[in-house]
Amino acid sequence: MRRDPEILERDRAALAGAARLRQRHVIERVHGGGSEGARLVVAGRELIDFCSNDYLGLARHPQVIAALAAAAADFGVGSGAAHLVSGHSAPHQALEEELAAFTGRERALLFSTGYMANLGVISSFAGRGETVLEDRLNHASLLDGARLSGARLLRYAHGDAAAAGRMLAQRDAVALLATDGVFSMDGDIAPLAELASLARRARAWLLVDDAHGLGVLGSGGRGTLAVAALDSTAVPLLVGTLGKAFGTFGAFVAGDADTIEYLLQHARTGIYTTALPPALAAATRVALRLAAAEPWRRERLGALIARFRVAAARAGLAPGPVATPIQPVIVGSDAEAVRLSAALRSAGFWVAAIRPPTVPQGRARLRITLSALHRESDVDALVAALAEAGVARGTEH
Ligand SMILES: *Cc1c(COP(=O)(O)O)cnc(C)c1O
């Protein structure tokens, strides 16, 4: 791009004209994790947050906050160096061991973000002259990981294991197959058992990014792989993020010891970056323990999801295809999604409008997420506000 201020201004105007301009809203205050639920103050007004990924309500948990503060007092705020230099501390080591145990795998390796984990894993296991197969609706970080690797990226139709199988049969250099576990903008679940058998037969690596399944689905919140009973032989690479259901920040990859050692040696996004603050690792250890030990959070979340789906269907809205915390209401046009999001904000609800390129053209939506922090009356009021805003018109899946 030429250095020309006019190009920037034209770009901004074009985005605005197409209802695609993205904007941030400043959160001035959050209300506590207990009785006050998922409430935030934005522009002086209290809003009920229906777009956070804090599914279990752990981000503001007093024990998680206390662990962060205590470990910062012991280890400092920053880690000071990369993991392979002098940045890997006792809380990191303990968290990796606990994440391995939680996922039933031999070993886990921390990354600073899920985005970096996906870039690092894919570019470690695939490269030039090879092919990476991905679901068309995979998270951007999985698609970008394939691009960074230098491999050829092929995308199969969403959720279509048969299409993936046909692509695998046509090429012999497929190094890796990657999929979201729970799709981040659609809330549906990948056909994991079918993909696992395809990948095994083709001797390709299979990566499942379970950012939205871990903590939420399966026994003890062990995620989509636990639901599908797939171990590390079936799915050698499991990516999890810590900034969603676990309420903190960071990510990890779990697998067999040799696989993880290979990553430790080769994943550039793990090697050439400062280690996560040790205090975040300490806070995550507490969050992980709470997530596993307090099934009521998942039960409460499940009940709220069910309540939303029943109320939405009754109000003539089409809820998401599966009972996960991500319940998109697809409205189609970008301008309509923006209008609805603004109408909901006026009514006291924060529901983000998700537009292309995050989702395909003509598939703009309200991405509604539920949290154990919501009250039943919050869910009922949201559905009433959706109906009031006229969401039902043009809603489809
Ligand atoms: C959020 C998300 C990521 C990125 O994780 P960060 O830790 O936020 O960088 C990766 N994959 C999926 C499916 C996600 O939803």
The ligand as an SDF file (V2000), in Angstrom:
LIG
                    3D

 15 15  0  0  0  0  0  0  0  0999 V2000
  -10.5990  -17.1230   20.8570 C   0  0  0  0  0  0  0  0  0  0  0  0
  -10.1220  -18.1980   19.9810 C   0  0  0  0  0  0  0  0  0  0  0  0
   -8.7740  -18.3490   19.6870 C   0  0  0  0  0  0  0  0  0  0  0  0
   -7.7570  -17.3260   20.0890 C   0  0  0  0  0  0  0  0  0  0  0  0
   -7.4500  -17.4410   21.4300 O   0  0  0  0  0  0  0  0  0  0  0  0
   -6.7950  -16.1690   22.1440 P   0  0  0  0  0  0  0  0  0  0  0  0
   -6.2130  -16.7330   23.3850 O   0  0  0  0  0  0  0  0  0  0  0  0
   -7.9080  -15.2130   22.3750 O   0  0  0  0  0  0  0  0  0  0  0  0
   -5.7630  -15.6320   21.2030 O   0  0  0  0  0  0  0  0  0  0  0  0
   -8.3820  -19.4400   18.9540 C   0  0  0  0  0  0  0  0  0  0  0  0
   -9.2810  -20.3220   18.5010 N   0  0  0  0  0  0  0  0  0  0  0  0
  -10.5960  -20.2060   18.7310 C   0  0  0  0  0  0  0  0  0  0  0  0
  -11.5380  -21.2230   18.1970 C   0  0  0  0  0  0  0  0  0  0  0  0
  -11.0540  -19.1260   19.4730 C   0  0  0  0  0  0  0  0  0  0  0  0
  -12.3550  -18.9730   19.6760 O   0  0  0  0  0  0  0  0  0  0  0  0
  1  2  1  0
  2  3  1  0
  2 14  2  0
  3  4  1  0
  3 10  2  0
  4  5  1  0
  5  6  1  0
  6  7  2  0
  6  8  1  0
  6  9  1  0
 10 11  1  0
 11 12  2  0
 12 13  1  0
 12 14  1  0
 14 15  1  0
M  END
$$$$
